[in-house]
Amino acid sequence: MPATTTDFVQLKTWLEGGKKANIIKALETLQAYLIQQGDARAARERVQTLTTNIPIQSFLPCFDTKSLEQLQLIVFVFGKIMEETDVNQALLVDPIVGQFLAQGYKHPFEIVRRLTINQVARCTLQTLMANPELFLDILYSGMLDPEISVEKVAVKIITNIASTLDGIDAIFYKHKALLVDKLLGELPKSGNEINRFRVYELMTTLCGLSQEAFDAVSNIGLFKLFNNDFKNSKDDILSILNFLEIFKALCLQSFKKQGANSLKEEGSFDLLMAILNDNQEDQLTYTFILNLIADISDAAENLFFGEESKLSVPPSIILKLFNEDLSNTFNKESQIVAISVIGALCKSSVKNLDFILLGDEEKLSKYLVFYADSINDQIAQAFYHSLGSILESPRIDDERAEKIVNVLESMLKKRIEPSITKPSNSYIMNYAMYNLRAPFSDVRCAIYHFLKGLCSRINLVKNHVNAHSEFFDYIIDRNTEPNKETKEWKFNTIEVLHKTIQTHPHASGVDAKHIINLKTYLLRGAYIGDKKEVQAIVATESFE
């Protein structure tokens, strides 16, 4: 371990001498010196002492080796030096630092490339744009690096740059040719498949940062490029699945989900429907696309309506959903997916709801039959969530929501189940409250979702929720829920119910004491028990 200037002179001589054994010996000595115990101040002082006696340029030749042992040592020592160095200032005053970066990002060993790009990550935008040719090429190379650890840092740096208006201007406009254009050049199918999807994933991330970033990504023609690539890859099942993941991300992760409409404008939704239609017998692709439709249906209204106000989902798919998938008792997954996608499409727009369910009583009945026929299992869970999402959707008007509930009520009245239908005149609430006592947490959450949908409509509150004598006592009972998730769903249901009643104070018919109890519950929160003093405060507020 060096103790004097003479010791450092010897180490410098070994480092610059070119002899592997001496270089390793010098680096081992410096490693031991740098890892001594002490606080941050002591660590900085050691680095300062080291660099005063051994300039940075003495270390650069040590990277020129195929010896992993030597590289590991030099990466550690040089990394410790750089940790205590202001890289932005160093680049201004010491050209050797820039020389290291210029050499390091092309190094054949990943540990050196990672060390290099980690230094770039510490640079300010001003520093990076002072030499855009170097730094943007480092980022381009990092994006294509075979080691994912390097690529991740490159993504982080580019994302940070694009998080500011100046950064967007720099990489998408002023210096577009140095990075963005080169990355777009990786997209043609003839290129590397891994790099291709890395670029799409990066652009997906960037277009979600801000409106300006989304506009910049749109202006480079990304959505058109994606559509063309998607079209050219439709016969390659592996590529299709990868593109579907990007499709989903562009819809949901883009700023304010604007990517969904951009993809629709380019024809990607029509292409998606064509692929779905062609792969009805391929269960993997068919199910994958249906799940995708369910996930993205809410990104924008009328996404799945094309020209002449026609549903873009192929008629054969709608028929298959109702005539095969819903009734496929041998394949629970098919039933669950069908229930989910029907709900997702119908909640997303009035047009979808009218075309898929309300325009055909037989289809509506095939869907609603799961309300009573699938108790305490995954299918029941999927159905209650599906129907709840339709009823609570702000895109669906009260009249249509009430029509669905009226049809369901009529269906339930025809069933003979005295143990369920006894408590009130609302058969819907009788079934819901009966099933709510099930021990399965996932099903309980789904039922609360359905109740939340009911509670969002004043006439449904009046005619169904308020008709069940036990509902209000049950809903404010803090001892019914087994875990955090069910407590949160219950709380959300109470929150929506209270808001609906407050919005229509004279129309619900709900007793004042129930309103007080609901507000008390909300004030105490989802997890904390009631206190009498809170009830007193709420009661006072309610009657002032």
TANOR-V264143 format. One line per field, one symbol per residue. ss: DSSP state (h for helix, s for strand, l for the rest). A space follows every 50 residues. Layout:
ss=???
This chain:
ss=llllhhhhhhhhhhhhhllhhhhhhhhhhhhhhhlllllhhhhhhhhhhh hhhlllhhhhhhhllllhhhhhhhhhhhhhhhhlllhhhhhhhlhhhhhh hhhhlllllhhhhhhhhhhhllllhhhhhhlhhhhhhhhhhhhllllhhh hhhhhhhhhhhlllhhhhhhhhhhlhhhlhhhhhllllllllhhhhhhhh hhhhhhllllhhhhhhhhhllhhhhhhhhhhhllllhhhhhhhhhhhhhh hhllhhhlhhhhhhhhlhhhhhhhhhhhllllhhhhhhhhhhhhhhllll llllslhhhlslllhhhhhhhhhhhllllllhhhhhhhhhhhhhhhhhlh hhhhhhhhllhhhhhhhhlhhhhllllhhhhhhhhhhhhhhhlllllhhh hhhhhhhhhhhhhllllhhhhlllllhhhhhhhhhhllllhhhhhhhhhh hhhhhllhhhhhhlhhhlllhhhhhllllllllhhhhhhhhhhhhhhhhh hhhllllllllhhhhhhhhhhhhhlllllllhhhhhhhhhhhhl
